[in-house]
Amino acid sequence: MKRTFLLISAITVFAALGSAQDDAEYKTAMKAVNASNRPLRMAVMGKDVAAASAEATKIAAAFDTIKAYWTAKKVDDAIKLATTAHDAAKTIADAKDADAQAAAMTTLSGTCNSCHMAHRGGTPPNFEIK
């Protein structure tokens, strides 16, 4: 009985630590998206294809982490939004012309508010994940 209790306790502790690690990685990825968002928008508006591609590459990489986070939590709408955002960022990164980047930027921007309304609480700088 004592051994079972210790095993359950150990599993609970490790699960909590893993969840905290996932939350930290998620928050780091979201901060990376935030850091690249304005430079990306400015590059797309200025039709600077190379600069937009560089920023979009960073955002696509961050959305790999974000998508994995929501996949692990089995939150279907967030998975779909993260996938759409990732794919749009990848399209911007791979595009060779400014018009294609602008079209994908519209898609990328549209995912942010939807996901934040559904899954972000709190106020800056103390956002919390819902």
N, C-alpha and C positions, 0 to 999 in steps of 0.2 A: 504494500500500500504506500509506504514511504517512498519507495523507489519510483512508483508511478507518479506520485505527486511531484517529485523532483524532475522527472522527465517532462511532465506537462509544464512545469514552471520554466524549465530551460527552453523548451520550444516557444513558449509565450515571449520570453525575453528576446530570443533571437528573431522572432517574427517582428517584434516592435522595433528592434534595431534595424532590421532590413527595411521596414516601412519608413523609418526616419531617414535612412540613406536614400531611398527612392524619392522621398519628398525633397531632400536637399538637392539631388541631381535634377529633379524637375524644376525647382526654383532657380537653379543655376542656368538651366536651359532657357527658361522664360526670361531671365535677365539678359541672356545673350540675344534673344530675339528683340527685346526692347532696345538694347544697345545698337543693333544693326538696323532697326526699323526706320528711324529718321534718315540716316545716310542713304538707305535704299530708296526711300521715297524721293529724296532730293536728286539722286542719280537718275531715277526713272523720269522725273519731271524735267531734268536737264538733258535728257536723252544721252546720258553717258553710259553706254552699253557695258563697257569694261568695269566701271565702278559698281554698277547695278549687279552685274554678274558676281563680283567678289562678295558683296554684302549678301546677296541671295544664297550663295553657297554656304555662308555661315548660318543663315536662318534655316536652310534645309537640314543642315547637320543638327541643329538644335531641335528641330521637329522630329528627327529620328528618336531622340530621347523622350520628347513629349509624347509622341505616339506610343512608345513602349510603356511609358508610365500609365497612360489611360488603358492600354491593352491589358496590362497586369491587373488593373482595377475593374476591368470588364464594364466600362462605361461607354456604351455604343455611340451616343451622339458625340462625345468628345473624341473618340477614335476616328469617327468620320471627319470631323472638323480638322483634327490634327493631320489626317491623311491628305485632305484637300489642301491645307496650308503647305504641307511638305511638297506636294506635287506642284503647286503654284510657284513656290520658291525655286524648285528644281527647273521649272520651265523658264523662269526669269534667268537663272544662272546659265542655262544652255542656249537661250535665245541669241540670235545674231543681229536682231534689229530692235530698235526702240519701241516700235508699235506693238510687237509681240510681248515685250517686257511690260508695257503699260497695261495690256489686256490681262496678263497674268497677275499684275499688281492689284488690279481690281478684285480678282478672286481672292488673293491672299488677304487683303484688307478686310474683306467681308467675313472672313472666318473669325477674326479676333473678337469683335464685339459679341457675336453669338456665343462663343465659348465662355468669355468672361462673364457675361450675364448669367449663364447657367452654372458656372463652376468656380467663380471667384467671389469671395466675400471680403469683408473688412475694408479698411481705407489705407491709402498710401501712407507710409511705406510698409504697413503691416498687413498686407494682403494674406488671406487664408484660402486654402483649397477646400471647396465644398464637395 
